[in-house]
Amino acid sequence: MAPRSLTRAAVAGLAAVALFGSAACGSGFDDKSGDAKQSSGPANLQILIGSSGDAETKAVQDAAAKWASSSGNSATVTPAQDLVQQLGQALAGGNPPDVFYVDASRFADYASVGALEPYGDKISNPDDFYESLRTAFTYDGKFYCAPKDFSTLALEINTDLWAKAGLTDADVPTTWDQLTATSQKIKAKGLVPLALGDTRDRIGAFMVQNGGWLISKDGKQPTADTPENLQALQYVKTLLTSGYAKYPKQLDAGWSGEAFGKGKAVMTIEGNWIKGALQNDFPKLKYKVVPLPAGPKGQGTLSFTNCWGIAAKSKYKEQAIKFVEAMTAGDQQMAFAKAFGVMPSRQSVQDQYTGAFPTDKPFIDGAAYAQGPVNAPKMDSVLGDLDTGLQGLANGDPKKVLENFDKNAKAALGG
C-alpha cells in the first residue's frame, strides 16, 4: 500500500494537459467562470471523491445521505477510479461535479485557471482549521476551500529491533545529532537504521527543520537554492553515504512502510497512513510513533491534505457550501476519523481525536509545525525533476539539485 503522496504524480499529467490546454483555448476558465446561473431550489449535488477504500466511500455516502435528508436536497457521491484524471477532464469539458476532493498538490493548478469557487471564508469559524491547512488552500490571498482532513510525517520505530540493537527510550532521537548518534549504534549492530522515501515528500521535511522550503509563501518565487536547504540536503546525503539511511529500492521495497514492515530497517519516516498499511500487511509488527527529530531551526514536518472543492461553474454553490459545512463539522470529522482513519482538520476537535487515538498524537501535533505541498501551478515537471535529483543524492551535488529546481521553477512560474 503506497501512500497517496507517492502515487498521485503518475496520473497528474493527463489531467493537467486537458485542463490547461482547454483553458488556453478559452473554454471558460476566466473571470466569468463563476457566473453560472444559480438555482435556489432543491439541489441535486454531484460529488466526486478519491476514496481510499470501501470504508471511506460508505462513510461519505452515509454522511451525504444524512445531509440530503435533513436539507431537502439530494446528493450523489461517486468514488473516482482516477480522481485527478476524471476531475481534470470534467473541468476541461465544462461539466464538472458540484463538489469534489482537491489534493493540496493540485490545488493551485485548479485555482489559477478559475475552476474553483473561493468559498473558504463562508464556512463557519474558518480560523478553526489549522493554519498550515488554510495556507495550503489559499491562492492569491483568497482562502478557497475547506480542508477535509490531513496527514503528517512522524518517525516510526520497530521496538523489537530497537531492543535488539541495545537501545532504550533514552536513545529516541529528538535532534539531527541524536539521529546520527543513534544510527551509528544501530549500524554497529548490523542493522539498517532508517528507511527513507526518495522524494521531496519525505526529504523535504529536513529542509523545513532547517528553516527552508522550496517556494515562497505566496507561491510566486522559488526559494530552494539557500544555505538552509543546502545544509539540509548535505545532512541527508551524509545519512545516505554513511549507510544510516537507505531508499526503499535499496531495501527491495516499493515504499518505506513496506521496508519497515518487513523488518529491513529499524526506523522510517512516514505518515499516519502507515498505521492501516502495517495493520493489513504486517499485523504482528510492534512499533511506536514519535515526532520527527528537530533540525537546527526547530521542529518541522510535512502535511498532506485535501479540501472540499466547489466548482466555479456549479449552479448549486450555496447548497454546496452548506454540504461542506456539514462535512467539516467537528462531530462529522470525528465520525470520518473513526470510519477510515483520517485526522480532523479542525483544531477544536484535536483533544477529542487524541483521546480516541492516543498513539496518533505525534502526527496531529505535527500540524503546529507542518509545511504543506508546493502551492503553485504548472509545477509537475519541475517537481518530478527535483525528485530525480534527490534519488541520485548519494552520488550527486546537493547544490546543483537546488539550483536546478530554482531555474526550472522560475521558468514554470513565468519569472
N, C-alpha and C positions, 0 to 999 in steps of 0.2 A: 504494500500500500504506500505509494509515494504521495506526499502531501501536496495540496493544491498548488503551493508556490513553486513546485518543481515541474508541474505538468502544463501550466497554462500557456507557456510561450510557444508550445508546439503548434497550437491552433490559432494563435493571435493574428498571424499574417493574413490569412484569407479574409477575416472579418475587417481588418484594417484596410485592405485593398478595396473591398466593397464599399466600406463606409466613406473613406476619404476620396475614393475615385468618384463616387456619386456626388459628394459634397463639392468637389472641384468643378463638376459639370453643372452645378446649380440645381440640384434636385430638391432643394427646400430647406437645407440646414443653413439658415441665415437669420437675420434679425426678425423675420416674420414667422419663424418656425413655431413660436409659442402662441400664435394667434388662432389655433384650431378652435372651431366653433364649439362652445361648451354646452354640455347638457346638464340641466339641474335636476332632472328626474332620476328615477332609479337607474343605477349604473349596472352594466354587465362587464365587470373588470376582468381583463385577461392578464394573468400573472405568470411570468416565466422565471423559473428558478434553476439554479445549478445545484442539484441535490447531491449530497454525499452518500445517499442510500435510501432505502425504504423508510427508515425511521424518520429522517428529515422530511421526506415527501409527505408522509402521513401527518406529521406534526403540523406542517404548514397548511396542508389541505384542511385539517380539522380546525385550525385557528381561523382560516379564511371562511369556512362554513359557519362558524360561530359568529363572526363579524357580519356576514351576509344576512344571517337570520335575524340578528338584532337591529340591523340598519335598514332592512328592506331592499337591499341590493343583492346582486349575485356576483360571485367571484369564482373564476375557474383557474385553478393552479395547475400548470403544466411543467413537469420536470424536463429540462432540455437534455438531449443526447450530447450536445456540444454547445454550451451556452454562448461562448464567445462568437462562434461562427453563426449560430442561429440568430443571435441578437444583432450582430453586425449586418446580416442580410436583411433582417426585418426593418432595421432603422434605415438602411440604404434604400429599401423598397418603399418607404413611406407609410408602412402599415405596422408599426411596432406594437408590442403588448403595452398595456397601460402602466404596469408595474413590473420591475424585473431586478434581479440581483446585478450589481455592478461591482466588479473587483476593483480595489483601490489602484491596482497596477494598470487598469484600463480606463479609469475614470476620466483622466484628463483628455484622452482621445475623444471620448463622447462629449464631454463638456465643451471642448474647444470648437466643435462644429455645430453647437446649438441643439444637440439631440436630447438634452436633459432639461427638465423643468427645475429651476433653482428654488426649491420649496423649503430648504432646511430650517430656516428661521420661523416657519409657520407651524412647526411641530412644538408642542408644549414643552417648556423647560429645555431648550436646546443646549444650554450650558451644562446640563446633566450628563451629556455624552462626554466621554474622556476627550481632553483637549487634543491628544495626538490623533484621535479618530476624526474629530471635526476638521482638523488640519488636512487630513488625507482626502477629505471630500470638499475642500474649498478650492475654488478656481477663480482667478481674477477678483479676489476679495469676497466672493459670494459662497456661502455655505449651501451646497446644492442638495444634498440628500442625507437622510438619517442613517447612521451606521447600524447595521443589522446585528453584528456580533464581532468578535475579533479573536486573534490568536497572537501569542508572543513566543519568543525563544527563551529557553532556560537550559540549564546543564543537567543532564541525566547521568546517574552513577549506578553501575551494576554493583550492588552491595556485596555479592559473593566474591566477585573478582577483586573488589576493593579490599576485602579482608584477606584474600589470598596474597595480595601484594603487601600485606602487613600494615595497611593504613587504617587510621581511625578518623573520628569526626574532626579531630584537630587538623587533619590533612586536607579537608574540603577547601578548595581554593576560592578565595574571595578577591584576589588581585591577579594581575598578569604574572607577577613574580612568583606568587604561590602556585599558579598553574604550571609554570615552568618547573618549580621545585618538586611538585607532586608528580609531574610527568616523568621527571628523572628517576624517581623512586619506582614508578610503575614499569618503566622501560628496563630498569635494572633487574626486574623480576621476570623479564622475557615476555611481557605483555605490551599490547598497543595501548597507549594512554587515551587517545582521543580520535573518534571518527568524526570528520568534519566535512560537511557538504561543500562542493567545489564551485559555488556560485555566490553572487553578491547577496543572495537571500540568506546566507549564513555568515560569510566572511565580512559582510557589511557591518555586522554587529561590532566588530573590533574597531572599525572607523568611528562609530558612534561613541564607543567607550573612550576614544581619544579626542573627542570633541569635533570630529569631522563628519562629512557626508558628501554625497555625490553631486548635489544640486542645491541651489539657494532655496530659502523657504518659500519664496514666491514662484518657484519653478521656472524662473527666467534665465538663470545663469548657471553653467556648470561650475562645480567647486571641488572637483576631485583632486586636482594637482596642487595639494597643500602639504606643508610639513606634517600636519596631524595625520592625514590619510597615509602619507608615505611611511611614517613611523609605525602605523597600524599594520600595513602590508608587510613591512620588514619584519615585524614580530611574527606574523602568521607564516612568513617564509621560513623564519628560524624554527618554528614548530614543525614545519614540514621537512626541512632538511635535517633536523635532529632526530627525526623519527618519532617525535612526540605526538604528531597528528598525521593521519592518513586520510586521503579521499576515499569515498566508497568503492570506486573501481579498483583501488589498490587492495581492498579487502574483499573483493569478489562479491560486491553487493550493489544493488540498484540505488539505494539511498542509505543515509547514515543510520536511520532507525533499524533497517534490516541488519546492517553490520553489528549494531549494538545488540539487537535481539539474538543474533547468533553467537554472541559472546566473543566477537572478534576485536572488540575494543572495550576498555573499562568505562569510558565516558563518551558522551556525544552531546551535540548542541542541536536540539530540535524543538518544535513547538508542541502545544498541548494535544495536537492530533496524534502524537506518538502513543498516547495512552490507549486509544482504541486499537491502534495497529498492533501494539505489543500484546494486548489482551486477546486479540484474534489469532495472531500468528505465533506468539511466544508466551502462552499463558502462565508458564511456570517461572518466568524470569522475575527475579527480585531486584528492585531498583528504587531509587529515591530521586526527587527533583529538588534542585537548589537554584538560586539565582546565578546568572552568568557572572564570572569574575569581573570586577570593575577594572577599568583601564586607568591610565594616568589622569584622565579628566573626570573619572567617576563611573557610575553605573550606566549601562546602555544595552539596549536590546532592539530587536526589530519587531514590528507588528504587521499583521496581515488581516485584512478586513474587507467586508463587502458592505455596500449600502443598498437601501431600497430605492432604486432609481424610478423616476416617473417620467414618461415620455413627454417631451415638449409638444408633441402632436396628439396627445391623448385628449379626447373630448370629455373625459371624466376626471379632470385634475383635482377638483375639490373632494370628490368621493375617494379618489386615490390617496390623497393626503390623510383623510380620515382612516382609511385602511392601514396606512403606515403607522399612524398614531396608535392604532390598536396593536399592531405587530411589535411596536417598540415600547409598549407599556412594561413596567417592571415585572409585573406578575406573569405576563406573557413571555418575556425574555427568560424568566426562570423556568417556565414550562418547557421552552425550547432547550434550555441547558440540560434539563433532566431527560429530555427525549433523545437528543442526539449530540450532547457533549460540547456545545459551544459556550463561550464566555459572554455574558451580557455586556452590551455597550454602554449601559447607563451606570454611572458611579453610585447612584443611590441604592443599588442592589448588590454592591460589592461584598458587604458583610454577610448578606444573606447567601450569596454564592459561596464564599469561603467557608461558611458554616456547613453548607451542604456538601462541599467538595474541598475539604481541608488540604489535601495533598496538591491541589492546583494553586495554592496561594502564591508560589513563586511566579507562576505565569500571569495571574491577574495583577499582582503587584507591579509587574513589569510595565503596565500601562503608564505609570508615572514617569518612566524614562525611556519610552519606546520611540523609535523612528519608523514612520510609515514608508511605503514604496516610493520610488521616484515619481513625483507628481508633475509630469509634463507630457505633452502629446508627441507622437511620432518618434518615440524612443526605442522601439522594439529592436531594431538592428544595432543601435548603439549599445544597448544593454546586453544583447547577445554577444557582441564583440568583447565587451568587458568580461563577461563570463568565460569566454575563450582565453582571455589573458590570465584570468585567475586560475583557470585549470592548468596552466603552464607555469604557475607562480614559483614552484620549487626551483626551476631552472631558468626563470625569467627575471626581468628587471622591473621591480615594482614601480619605479619612477616612470618608465615608459608606458606601463599599463595605465597609469593615471593620466599621463599626458595624452595618450590616445583617446581616452574617454572624453576629456575636455574638448579636444579637437573635433571629434565626431559629434558630441552633443551640441557644440556651438553651431555646427553646420545644420543639424536637425532642427534646432530652435530658431534658425534664421539670424543668428548673431554674427 
